[in-house]
Amino acid sequence: MIEQPEAIEVIKRVTPVGCESDSDGKIELSIGGGSPPFTVIWLEGFQGEMLYELPKGIYTFQIIDNNNCLVKDTVIVWQKDCCIDIPNVITPNSDGFNDNL
């Protein structure tokens, strides 16, 4: 009898970006099944199961297990719905920038 491992399964956890210009997004992959160890390669040039300090966008990865089985998928890092920009300086000179708190 020839036994085979379960299919590779991936759980993706995404932390969205705070504001448009931020790079504080995060992706964490949890891998199950397959035959460890796993190699995770991202199309964007990263490696590993966790990525930090990401801008919003679409990220593509592939996972290769010890039997050379391959899984490809994408992850979307989005921006939060509400972004509040609170200035740390108030200049009430009626120029339209930081006039009110």
C-alpha positions as CSV (number, residue, x, y, z in Angstrom):
1,M,0.0,0.0,0.0
2,I,1.3,3.4,-1.0
3,E,0.3,6.2,1.3
4,Q,0.1,9.8,0.3
5,P,0.0,12.9,2.5
6,E,-3.1,15.1,2.7
7,A,-3.3,17.9,0.1
8,I,-1.5,21.1,1.1
9,E,-3.9,23.5,2.8
10,V,-3.2,27.2,3.5
11,I,-4.9,29.5,5.9
12,K,-4.2,33.2,5.1
13,R,-4.4,35.9,7.8
14,V,-4.2,39.5,6.6
15,T,-3.7,42.7,8.6
16,P,-4.9,45.6,6.4
17,V,-3.0,48.8,5.8
18,G,-4.0,51.7,8.0
19,C,-4.1,54.5,5.5
20,E,-3.4,55.0,1.8
21,S,0.3,55.9,2.1
22,D,1.1,53.4,4.9
23,S,3.1,50.2,4.7
24,D,1.9,48.5,7.8
25,G,0.0,45.6,6.3
26,K,0.9,42.0,7.2
27,I,0.4,38.5,5.8
28,E,0.7,35.3,7.8
29,L,0.3,31.9,6.2
30,S,-0.4,28.7,8.2
31,I,0.4,25.6,6.2
32,G,-1.1,22.1,6.8
33,G,-1.1,18.8,5.0
34,G,1.6,18.0,2.4
35,S,5.0,16.8,3.4
36,P,7.1,19.3,5.4
37,P,9.4,21.1,5.3
38,F,7.8,23.7,3.1
39,T,9.4,26.4,1.0
40,V,7.3,29.6,0.5
41,I,8.4,31.9,-2.4
42,W,6.6,35.1,-3.2
43,L,6.5,36.5,-6.8
44,E,7.5,39.9,-5.3
45,G,10.9,38.4,-4.2
46,F,10.1,37.6,-0.6
47,Q,10.5,34.2,1.2
48,G,8.8,32.8,4.3
49,E,5.4,32.4,5.8
50,M,5.1,35.9,7.3
51,L,5.5,39.2,5.6
52,Y,5.4,42.6,7.4
53,E,5.5,46.3,6.5
54,L,3.5,45.8,3.3
55,P,1.7,48.5,1.3
56,K,-1.8,47.6,0.0
57,G,-1.7,45.4,-3.1
58,I,-2.0,41.8,-4.4
59,Y,0.7,39.4,-3.4
60,T,1.3,36.0,-5.1
61,F,3.0,33.0,-3.5
62,Q,3.9,29.4,-4.2
63,I,4.4,26.7,-1.6
64,I,6.6,23.7,-2.4
65,D,6.7,20.7,0.0
66,N,9.3,18.0,0.5
67,N,7.7,15.9,-2.3
68,N,7.9,18.8,-4.7
69,C,4.1,19.3,-4.7
70,L,3.2,22.9,-5.6
71,V,0.4,25.2,-4.5
72,K,0.0,28.8,-6.0
73,D,-2.3,31.4,-4.6
74,T,-2.7,35.2,-4.1
75,V,-3.4,37.4,-1.1
76,I,-4.9,40.9,-1.2
77,V,-3.8,43.4,1.4
78,W,-6.4,46.1,1.5
79,Q,-6.8,49.4,3.2
80,K,-9.0,49.9,6.2
81,D,-12.3,51.6,5.5
82,C,-11.7,54.5,7.9
83,C,-8.5,56.5,7.9
84,I,-8.3,59.4,10.2
85,D,-5.4,61.8,9.9
86,I,-4.9,63.7,13.1
87,P,-2.4,66.6,12.8
88,N,0.1,67.0,15.6
89,V,0.4,70.7,14.9
90,I,-2.3,73.3,14.6
91,T,-1.7,76.5,12.5
92,P,-4.8,78.6,12.7
93,N,-3.7,81.0,10.0
94,S,-6.7,80.4,7.6
95,D,-4.5,78.7,4.9
96,G,-6.7,75.6,4.8
97,F,-4.1,73.3,6.4
98,N,-4.3,72.2,10.0
99,D,-6.5,75.2,10.9
100,N,-8.8,73.1,13.2
101,L,-8.3,70.2,15.5
